[in-house]
Amino acid sequence: MDNLKNQVLTEKTIRLLQQNQYTFNVTLQSRKTDIKDWIEQFFNVKVKSINSHRLPIKKKKGNRTPRHSVYRKRMIITLRENYSIPFFLNE
């Protein structure tokens, strides 16, 4: 699946793991239904809900012209009870 980039591991996402919520960076073109179907088939789990958001732009300091980093999209996937996803990182 090219739409799923990597699993996010920060302090907040580690806290969310206790609530059976997993956070992934995805491509900007990804839709919730596509990600849900793929995760359910690939990991053999049941998805309860999906929340998505775009991360804010970070301004980059440059020579004379201001540059902006590209938008990033992140999805928080909540699984039903007794299901889990193994950790993986793609870089």
Secondary structure, 3 states (H helix, E strand, C coil): CCCEEEECCCHHHHHHHCCCEEEEEECCCCCHHHHHHHHHHHHCCCEEEEEEEECCCCEECCCCCCEECCCCEEEEEEECCCCCCCCCCCC
